[in-house]
Structure formats: C-alpha cells, structure tokens
Amino acid sequence: MSDTQSRLGVAILVSGGGSNMEALIQAVKAGSVPHAEIALVISNRADAGALSRAKAHGIATQVIVSKGTPDDVFQEAVLKALEEYRIEAVCLAGYLKKVSHAIVQKFHGRILNIHPALLPKYGGAGMYGHFVHEAVIQAGDTESGCSVHLVDDEFDHGRVLAQKPVPVLPGDSPESLAERILKEEHKLYPAVLAQFCEQLVASRRESDD
Ligand code: GRF
C-alpha cells in the first residue's frame, strides 16, 4: 500500500454463486468501503456463477480447479495468485475449500469469512449451506444469524468480528431461513470489511510515522 493510494488490495475466494462477493463489490463501488479495492476473484470451480458476476464488474478472475488436483499443488497456486496481485486482505465468500496453513500464516489476521449461523454454534467441517439451517431448525432454535470472523487453521473457528441475529420463524424451511439470513449477510460483510480495512490502514499509518 503506498502513501498516496491508501486502498488495500483485496481478493475474494469463491466456490458458488457469489451473492456475498457481489455485495462486497457493490459496496466498494458505492464508496462504502473506501480503503479497499477488489483486485482479484479466485474460484476453485470453473462453473462458479461468481466468475461471470466478477467479470461483469471488470474484476480480474482466476480459476484454480481443486477437484482432481493434489491439495498442496492447489494451495500453492492460490498463494502464488494472491502474491502476484499483491493482495493484502482476503475475503472468503462461499468458498468451500480449507485455506492452507501457508496462506493463513502469510495473511495472518487478514483473512475474513462469513458464515450463516451464530458461531461458535453450527460451525466446523460439514457445516455449510443447507446443512447449517437444517441443524438449526432440527434443534428447535428460535434464533440464528450470520457471523463474520477471522480465518485460522480450523473451519469457522477464528475470532468473531461481528454477528447479526436473525429470528427463526415457525414453519421456516432451511431455504426460507437461508434466504432471510443471506439478506443480512449482504449488509454485514461489507460493513465489517469497511471497518477492518480502515483499522488496518490506520495501524499501518501509525507504524509508518
Ligand atoms: C453464504 O451463506 C455464506 O455465509 C456461506 O456460503 C454462502 C455463500 O453464498 N459461507 P454466496 O455464494 O455468497 O451467494
């Protein structure tokens, strides 16, 4: 990050439709995340809907296929892409791969994820997509929500930065609950990214002084 251009290069890692990615891009475009520039979108699947959405915004995309690729080769390629684009912070947005230890180390405290539940409840391996909402309904919880957290070596485990509770309504299906939560995800993630980047820029300025 240069002194004159105080925007952090952010990469978004995706595996699916990319509605959270879209919300982040829209927020940056609208000026609500003044210290971030979405510089790269990486997908581990060639058919991820997020890719065409990113391209429509003129954002660079890379497909690094994970299926059938040895994990070390896959992870190395992701790290190389992040380095090539001089990425400073990473947002996982519906990214279904575990981030390697090398990437967690290189971007220590600078990888964010959004999860559709109130962590630490309903997180961890296998807790993604409809599995999360099914488990919440099955347990009879009256409240769920979404969480933005820092990423460490375990799934859905790093420090929670912000949460938004969402009611579980009588008669909710996993789909209706997911839809209600997703609307909140689209507001929470950009707001947290904005605050995160502002703090990172401020702490770098201080250490430059
Ligand atoms: C979201 O529910 C998010 O919380 C989870 O994966 C889903 C991704 O949806 N990590 P989208 O691809 O952003 O639409």
Boltz pocket constraint, residues with backbone or C-beta under 6 A from the ligand:
constraints:
  - pocket:
      binder: B
      contacts: [[A, 16], [A, 17], [A, 18], [A, 19], [A, 20], [A, 21], [A, 92], [A, 93], [A, 94], [A, 95], [A, 114], [A, 115], [A, 116], [A, 129], [A, 182], [A, 185]]
      max_distance: 6.0
